[in-house]
Amino acid sequence: MKHPVDAHVGKRIRHRRWMVGMTQQQLADKVGIKFQQIQKYETGMNRVSASRLWDIAEALGVSISFFFEGLAGEGVTAPAPAGDILADKEALELVRSYYSIPEAQRRRLFDLARVLSDAA
């Protein structure tokens, strides 16, 4: 049976990997393990050791604390709030696309989105 913390950490690994456009195989290669192990981590079926989490954080360009953001405490994951970006694949794809745009155009797009949301 998977522990809620392991499932949460696995979900955060999967979302960060997806956000940076990395495959399970690419992450596994960077960390020095097989991609099947990444699959098990992402589903929460296997726990990620501290040293492995360190390696994954380095490969994905985040701090270790990133993987624990959103935990309620006592080892229980808080329910996803309405509009939780990590729970919405379309929102993740939008953010990923947004960050692939060159910075000057991205700023202009951001300003346009702000104007449109104020007008709505």
PyMOL commands that set and color helices and strands:
alter all, ss='L'
color gray80, all
select helices_A, chain A and resi 4-19+24-31+35-43+50-60+64-68+85-87+89-99+103-119
alter helices_A, ss='H'
color red, helices_A
select strands_A, chain A and resi 71-73+76-77
alter strands_A, ss='S'
color yellow, strands_A
deselect
rebuild
show_as cartoon
